[in-house]
């Protein structure tokens, strides 16, 4: 793979993962995925006392239906208990299959939450920020992620190429989802749009919206 592709992908990664924040919260809500390092990071926040509750949200998505035979939330639960989190502190949401549902279903399950730190993959931080703004506007939402770099820390579950495909699809969704009411709008700087176009021209189209 030639370096212009990696450079363009790195621009998307850096843009998508900027703006990470965390703070004392009513709950740490994990948007489950194929990357168990997200669970490990969230467990660290719970052990540091950031919040009294760990909420694990996820059924299966594009990637994990091929990885695991049980909902993401169940897999993350086993990981969290193994990491030493008290099961009494954990709540499960087993139905969500995308970020919109992660947030909508946790809101429905725990409407009393007022301040939440969401935890996701670094390249999903922006999407979760925009989704929370549209789907749960009354909660004070912060979004955090483990401190991973691209391409060296790309998940082994999907690899570098899979991560690039995912990011190209995320750009597409951030562009189109506001019109559908799924996310708050976001304006991309021209250099990020140019980087995305380079990736699409290079064939990273598997996760674009149909």
N, C-alpha and C positions, 0 to 999 in steps of 0.2 A: 504494500500500500504506500503510495507516494505521499510525501510530507505535506503538500498543499491540502490534502483531504484532512489530515490530522490537525493542521493549523486551523482550518475552517471549523472543524468539530470542537476544537478547544475554545474557540471564540463563543460558540453556542453554550458549551459547558459553563464557561466563566459567567456569561450573561444570565443563564438560568439559575446558577447557584449563588448569585450575589444577593445581599440583603438578608442573610440568615440572622435570626434573632431568637433568643429564648429569655425567659424570666419566670419568676415565681408564678405558678399557675394552679388552677383548680384540678387540671389533669394534663398529662402528656398523652396526646392522641397520635398513634402511629398509623400512617397510611401504609399498610403492609404491601409487600411486593416480592420480587425474586431475591432481594438482597438482604440477607440476615444481619449484615453489619448495621443496618438501620435499627434493628431490634436491639442489638448490643449497645448501640449509642444511647437509645432511649432508656434502656435499663440503667445505664450509668447516670443519666439525669435523675431518675427516680431515686437511686441510691444516694445521690448528692442532696436529696431533699427538695428538688425543684417543684414537685407536686406530690400529693398523696395518692393519686390514682394513675394507673397506666391503662389506657384504652387501646386495644388492638383491633383494627378494622380491616376486614378484607375477606372476600370469598376466593375467587380465582379470576385472573385477568389474562391478557394476551399471552403472556409468557408462562405463568405458573400453572395453567391447566395442563401443560406438558411436563412440568417439573414434579408436582406433588399430587397425591391422591386425596388430600384433605384441604379444607380452606386455609388460606394464608394465615388467618388469625389463629388457627389451631397450631400451625407450625411455629408461629412466633410465640405462642403461649408456652410451648415446650421449651423453646430457647430461653424465654424470660425466667421461667421457673428454674431451669438449669443454671442460669446466671445469678440466682439467689434472690430474685424478687418474690416477696410474699404473695402467694396466690390470692389472698384476701384483698390485695391492692389492685388486682387486675380485673378489667371488664372486657368482654368480647362482643364484637359486632361482626357477624359471620356472613352478611348478605352482599356487601358492597363489591362491585366489580370495576369501579373507576373512581377518580378523585371526587367527582360530584356526589356520588353515593357515599363515599367515605364520610364526607362532611355532613351531608343531609341526614344520613341514618344515625350518626353519632348525635347530631343535634336533636333528632326525634327521640333517641334513647335517653339522653341526658340534657334536657332543656335548661336545667338549672346552672349549667356551666357558664361562667362569665369571662374567664381568662384562660386561654388554652395555648399550650405550645404544641404545635403539630410537628411531627418528625417524619421525614421522607428521605428519598435519595437526593444527593446534591443537585442533580440535573432536573429534579422535579420541584425545587423550592418555589420558583416563580409560578408554576401552574397551581400549586397548593395555595399560595398567597392570593392569586386572582380568583380561585374557586371559593375560598373562604369568604372573600369580600362579597361575592355574589350569593352564596348559599347560606351564610350564617353571619349577616352583617352586624348583628347586635353583640356578637362575642368579640372580645379583644384577642385577636389572633396573632401569634408569632409563629414563624416557621423556621425550623432548624434541621440540620443534616449532619451526618458524620463528616469529618474533615478529610475527604478523599479527593485525589487529583486525577485528571484525565491526561493521557490515556493509561498511565501506569496502574491506577487503581480501578480500572473498569471491572465490573463484576464478572467473575468466571462463569456465572450462569448464562450470560448472554454474550460475553466477549466484547471486544472493541467495536467490531462491525455492528453487532446488535445494539450497542449503546448509541452509535451514530444514527442508525435507522430510527431508534426511539426518539432521539432529539430532533431529527428532521420532522417526524410526525408531531412532536410537541409544538414546534414552531407553527405548524399548520393549524393545530387546534387553538393555540393562543390567538391566532389571527381570526378564526371563524367562530369560536364558541361564544364570544360576547353577543353576537346576533341571535344565538339560540337561547340566551339567558343562562348559560352554564357558568360563565366566568366574567369577571370585570374586564374592561378593555385595557389593552396595553399597546404602547407604541414602540416598535422596534427601531433602534438606530440604524441608519443606512448600512453600516458595516456588518451588522448582524444579518440583515436581509441578504446582503451580498454573499456572506458566508453560507447561509442556508441554500441559496440558489446554486452555489458551487457543489454542495453536497447532493442536491437533487439531480443536477446534471451528471454527477459521478455515479448515479444509480441508487442512491439511498432513498427509495420510494416505497418500501414495504409497509411503512406505518403511516403514510399520508392518508388523509380522509378520502374515502371513496366518493 
